[in-house]
Amino acid sequence: MTSIDPTPAVRDTQLPLARIRQGKIRDVYEVDADRLLLVATDRVSAFDVVMREPVPHKGAVLTQLTAWWLARMGDHVDHHLLSADANAIVAAVPVLAPHHALLVGRAMLVRRTTVYPVECVIRGFLSGSAWKEYQAGKQVGGQRLAAGLRESDRLDPAMFTPATKADHGHDENISVARMADLIGAAVTQKLERLTRLVYERGRALAAPQGILIADTKLEFGHVGGQVLLIDEVLTPDSSRFWPADDYTPGRGQASFDKQPLRDYLDAERQAGRWNGDAPAPPLPPAVVSATSARYLDAYQRLTGAPLAAAVGGPVSV
């Protein structure tokens, strides 16, 4: 593999392909009628605001961790990934050759699908928006739960709580019945089954590494009658990873994600220096560095190897 710049930080991309979508994190390019190129930038968002400062290595962590998981899901669920290796991508799409360095670590060549307009969320623990819903009415996503549960309590079995997709602002939690109205009962049942399969497979692999996967959200698409798992899979952006040795029900948990960023922004709001809307306040270098370190730590804990082993070059924060 080719080495990468030891301190990459990519906020925006410009490639000689038609860019058909720019999300909070990923730029999506059209390769042809059957394939797309997904490029995970180092953009970072919190409280639905995209920061001006990129977080080094974040895009590579999201991409390479997704590829790592998919390599372990192939026998269990079909997916859209064709390659996450820059050399193979350039060989398949020669026009990208001058941009090889940008692609290393952060690009995925994928099959093009028609995306189902729902987020498939599954929760193994009562946390985040689910905890807030439970406090308000002892239910989550229209599903009643027993009284007396605590924040971060384990949910057994895990709860499937879908949401509508939103490029901007919050996704909206919906009931399984509402999901069936949107995409059909048979498809809903299939996506719930696949979501449970991926989640259970994921947390079984994460447990020996000392990580609890509290919840995650997945996306699916379809092409030619085949349902495919798409986008990112079991990453710090799409999941809550908790250190198992620090897990204590009855409180919020530490997590391997952008918590240093959230803590900084919370402090800015409490001090009256930020009202919660864009633009966000400038991020101090220490916050950027600490956030990057969290992503790199999550990758190494889960895979057992540093990110450098996947991208073929040095990685420093």
C-alpha positions in Angstrom: 0.0 0.0 0.0 1.0 3.6 -0.4 1.8 5.7 2.7 -0.3 8.7 3.6 0.5 12.1 4.9 1.1 11.7 8.7 -1.3 14.5 9.5 -4.1 14.6 6.9 -7.1 16.7 7.5 -9.6 16.8 4.6 -12.6 19.0 4.9 -13.7 19.2 1.3 -13.0 17.1 -1.8 -12.9 17.9 -5.5 -12.7 15.0 -7.9 -13.2 14.6 -11.6 -16.6 12.9 -11.2 -20.1 14.3 -10.7 -20.7 15.0 -7.0 -24.3 14.0 -6.5 -24.5 14.5 -2.7 -22.6 16.2 0.1 -23.6 15.0 3.5 -22.3 16.1 6.9 -19.3 13.8 6.6 -19.3 12.1 3.2 -19.0 13.4 -0.4 -20.8 11.1 -2.8 -19.6 10.9 -6.5 -21.2 9.1 -9.4 -18.8 6.7 -11.2 -21.4 5.3 -13.6 -24.9 3.9 -13.6 -23.9 1.0 -11.3 -21.3 2.4 -9.0 -20.7 5.3 -6.6 -17.6 6.6 -4.8 -18.0 7.5 -1.2 -15.3 9.8 0.3 -15.4 10.2 4.1 -13.9 13.6 4.9 -12.6 14.7 8.2 -15.6 16.9 8.8 -17.1 16.5 12.2 -20.5 17.5 13.5 -22.0 17.9 16.9 -25.5 19.0 18.0 -26.3 19.0 14.3 -23.7 21.6 13.4 -20.7 20.9 11.2 -17.5 22.3 12.6 -15.2 24.4 10.5 -12.1 22.5 11.8 -11.6 19.0 10.5 -10.5 16.1 12.8 -7.4 14.4 11.3 -7.9 10.7 10.4 -11.6 10.7 11.3 -12.6 9.9 7.7 -10.1 7.0 7.4 -11.3 5.5 10.7 -14.9 5.6 9.6 -14.0 4.0 6.2 -11.5 1.4 7.3 -13.6 0.4 10.3 -16.6 -0.1 8.0 -14.5 -2.2 5.6 -13.3 -4.2 8.6 -16.8 -5.0 9.8 -18.1 -5.8 6.3 -15.3 -8.3 5.8 -16.7 -10.1 8.9 -20.4 -9.7 7.8 -20.1 -11.1 4.2 -21.3 -14.5 5.1 -24.2 -13.1 7.1 -25.5 -10.1 5.1 -25.0 -8.8 1.6 -23.5 -5.3 1.3 -22.5 -2.7 -1.3 -18.8 -2.4 -0.8 -16.6 -3.2 -3.8 -13.3 -1.9 -2.5 -11.9 0.4 0.2 -8.3 0.1 -1.2 -7.1 3.2 -3.1 -5.0 1.2 -5.5 -7.9 -1.0 -6.5 -10.2 2.0 -6.8 -7.8 3.8 -9.1 -7.4 0.7 -11.2 -11.1 0.4 -11.5 -11.6 4.2 -12.1 -8.4 5.4 -13.9 -9.6 9.1 -14.0 -9.0 9.1 -10.2 -5.3 8.3 -10.6 -4.1 11.9 -10.0 -6.1 12.0 -6.7 -4.7 8.7 -5.3 -3.3 10.4 -2.2 -6.7 11.8 -1.3 -8.4 8.5 -1.6 -6.1 6.5 0.6 -7.9 5.3 3.6 -11.0 7.3 3.2 -12.7 6.2 -0.1 -15.1 3.3 -0.8 -16.1 2.2 -4.3 -19.6 0.8 -3.9 -22.6 -0.6 -5.8 -25.3 1.9 -6.4 -28.6 1.2 -4.8 -32.0 2.7 -4.2 -31.8 3.7 -0.5 -34.6 2.9 1.9 -35.7 6.2 3.5 -35.3 5.0 7.1 -32.5 4.6 9.6 -32.5 1.1 11.1 -31.7 1.8 14.8 -31.2 -0.9 17.3 -30.6 -0.4 21.0 -29.0 -2.8 23.4 -29.0 -0.3 26.3 -31.3 2.5 27.4 -29.4 5.6 26.4 -29.5 8.8 24.4 -32.8 9.8 22.9 -34.3 6.5 24.0 -33.6 7.4 27.6 -35.3 10.8 27.2 -38.3 9.1 25.6 -38.5 6.6 28.4 -38.4 9.3 31.0 -41.2 11.2 29.3 -43.6 8.3 28.9 -42.1 4.8 29.7 -42.0 4.0 26.0 -39.5 4.1 23.2 -40.5 4.3 19.6 -44.1 3.5 20.5 -43.0 0.4 22.4 -43.9 0.2 26.1 -41.2 -0.6 28.6 -41.4 -1.7 32.2 -41.3 1.0 34.9 -38.2 1.5 37.1 -35.5 1.2 34.4 -32.4 3.2 34.8 -30.3 5.2 32.3 -27.9 2.8 30.5 -29.8 -0.4 31.7 -29.4 -3.3 29.3 -32.4 -4.0 27.0 -32.9 -7.7 26.5 -33.8 -8.4 23.8 -32.4 -5.3 22.0 -35.0 -2.9 20.7 -35.5 -2.1 17.0 -36.4 1.6 16.9 -36.4 3.0 13.4 -36.1 6.7 12.4 -36.6 8.8 9.4 -33.4 10.0 7.6 -32.4 13.7 7.7 -29.5 15.3 6.0 -29.9 18.3 8.2 -31.2 18.4 11.8 -32.4 15.5 13.8 -33.6 12.2 12.5 -37.2 11.5 13.8 -37.9 8.4 15.7 -40.8 6.5 14.3 -42.7 3.3 15.2 -42.2 0.0 13.4 -45.7 0.3 12.2 -44.9 3.7 10.6 -41.9 2.2 9.0 -44.1 -0.6 7.5 -46.4 2.1 6.1 -43.4 3.8 4.4 -41.7 0.8 2.8 -44.0 -2.2 3.3 -44.4 -4.8 6.0 -42.3 -7.5 4.3 -39.3 -5.2 3.8 -39.6 -3.9 7.3 -39.4 -7.4 8.7 -36.4 -8.2 6.6 -34.5 -5.0 7.5 -35.3 -5.6 11.2 -33.9 -9.2 10.9 -30.8 -8.0 9.1 -30.3 -5.1 11.6 -30.5 -7.6 14.5 -28.1 -9.9 12.8 -25.5 -7.2 12.2 -25.8 -5.8 15.7 -25.5 -9.2 17.5 -22.6 -10.2 15.3 -21.0 -6.8 16.0 -21.3 -6.9 19.8 -20.1 -10.5 19.9 -16.9 -9.5 18.2 -16.5 -6.3 20.2 -17.0 -7.9 23.6 -13.6 -9.7 23.8 -12.0 -6.3 23.0 -13.6 -4.8 26.1 -16.2 -2.7 24.2 -20.0 -2.7 24.6 -21.9 -1.5 21.5 -24.8 0.3 23.2 -26.7 1.0 20.0 -26.2 1.5 16.3 -27.9 2.7 13.2 -27.7 1.1 9.8 -28.9 1.9 6.3 -30.0 -0.4 3.6 -30.6 -0.1 -0.1 -31.8 -2.4 -2.9 -30.8 -3.2 -6.4 -32.2 -5.8 -8.7 -34.3 -7.2 -6.0 -31.3 -7.7 -3.6 -31.2 -5.9 -0.3 -27.8 -4.6 0.6 -26.3 -3.1 3.8 -24.9 0.3 2.8 -23.0 3.4 4.1 -21.0 3.2 7.3 -21.3 0.2 9.7 -20.6 0.1 13.4 -18.4 3.2 13.6 -18.0 5.7 16.4 -20.3 8.1 14.3 -23.1 5.6 13.9 -22.8 3.7 17.2 -22.2 4.2 20.9 -19.1 2.3 22.0 -18.7 2.0 25.8 -15.7 0.6 27.7 -17.0 -2.5 29.4 -14.8 -2.1 32.4 -16.3 1.2 33.2 -20.0 0.3 32.6 -22.3 1.2 35.5 -26.1 1.4 35.0 -27.8 4.4 36.4 -25.7 7.1 34.7 -24.4 8.1 31.3 -21.3 6.2 30.1 -18.0 7.3 28.7 -17.7 6.6 25.0 -15.1 6.2 22.2 -16.3 9.0 20.0 -16.4 12.8 19.9 -17.1 13.3 23.6 -14.2 15.9 24.0 -15.9 17.9 21.3 -19.3 17.7 22.9 -17.9 18.6 26.3 -16.2 21.7 24.9 -19.3 22.9 23.1 -21.5 22.2 26.1 -19.1 24.4 28.2 -19.3 27.2 25.5 -23.1 27.1 25.6 -23.2 27.1 29.4 -20.9 30.1 29.4 -23.2 31.9 27.0 -20.5 32.1 24.3 -22.5 29.9 21.8 -26.2 29.7 21.2 -26.2 26.2 19.7 -26.6 27.3 16.1 -24.2 27.5 13.2 -21.5 28.6 13.0 -19.9 26.8 16.0 -17.2 28.4 18.0 -13.6 27.7 16.8 -12.2 24.5 18.2 -9.0 24.7 20.2 -6.2 22.4 18.8 -6.3 20.4 22.0 -10.0 19.5 21.4 -9.3 18.5 17.8 -6.4 16.4 18.9 -8.3 14.7 21.7 -11.2 13.9 19.4 -8.9 12.4 16.8 -7.3 10.3 19.4 -10.7 8.9 20.5 -11.4 7.8 16.9 -8.0 6.2 16.5 -8.3 4.4 19.9 -11.7 3.0 18.9 -10.3 1.6 15.7 -7.3 0.0 17.4 -9.4 -1.5 20.2 -11.9 -3.1 17.9 -9.6 -4.3 15.2 -6.5 -5.1 17.3 -4.2 -3.1 15.0 -3.4 0.6 14.5 -5.0 2.5 11.7 -1.5 2.7 10.0 -1.8 -1.1 9.3 -4.9 -0.5 7.2 -3.7 2.6 5.3 0.0 1.7 4.9 1.6 4.7 6.4 2.3 6.6 9.6 -0.5 8.1 11.6 0.0 10.8 14.3 -2.4 13.2 16.0 
